C-alpha cells in the first residue's frame, strides 16, 4: 500500500533474463541480448488515476478513489467508497526523441524508398502551393487598391468614391471599356472612363473602387449611368451593384 499510495522518490531495480520479457502493473520492461553479453531494455511507466465528477465544482476529483491491484496497461481497476459518475486517467510518459538517430535513419533511403518518396512529394507539393498562395495574395492585395483616375486633374477637385461590384455568374466579367456618369440634384458629372493601366478590371466576382472628381458638388445623387463600348473577346457584363460615396461628407 505504501508503494501504491505513497509519494516521494522511488528506485526501481530490474532483474532480467536473456531474451525474457517481464510485465507488471507499474509498467512493461522489454529486454533483448545482442549476443555479446550486453542487455538493452526499455522501461515504460504509467500513472493510473480513478476520478469522479464533482457537480458542485464541475471538476474531476480523486477523493475516495484509488487504482486497484488489477490495474494494467490494458485496463483500469478502480476502488471507490462512494457512487457517482466515474472516469479514469492513465498518464503515460512521453517517448524521448533522438534527432541525431532519426536523421541517420532517414538518410538510409535504400531501406525505405517509398516513405522517402512520399515525404519528398509532400514537401514539393507544399512548396508549389506556397508559391501559388504567395502570388495569389499579391494579386489580391493589388486588386484591393483604390484606383485614382488619371484624368482627375482635368475634372475639378470635388471627390467621389465609386465602388463597382461584378457578379459571380459564369462569364460575368467583361473585356470592354466601362464608362460612368453621376447625376445629382445640382448637376451631373462629366462622362468618365473607368480604367487602370496596371491591372485588369471588372473580372468575375471582383470589387473595383475608384476615386473620381467633379468641378462642383452634385448635391443629392439621383442616379448613375454605366455603359461599356462592347469591345474585346467577352464584352458581356453582369454588373451586380454600384455604390457612390461623397468623400467630403
Buried (B, 14 or more C-beta within 10 A) or exposed (E): EEEEEEEEEEEEEEEBEEEEEBEEBBBBBBBBBEEEEEBEEEBEEBEBBBBBEEEEEEEBEBEEBBBBEEBBBEEBBBEBEEEEEBEBEBEEEEEEEEEEEEEEEEEEEEEEEEEBEEEEEEEEEEEEEEEEEEEEEEEEEEBEEEBEBEEBEEBBEBBBBBBBBBBEEEEBBBBBBBBBBBBBEEEBBBEBEBBBEEBEBBBBEBEBBBBBBBEEBBEEBEEBEBEBEEEEEEEEBBBBEEEBEBEEE
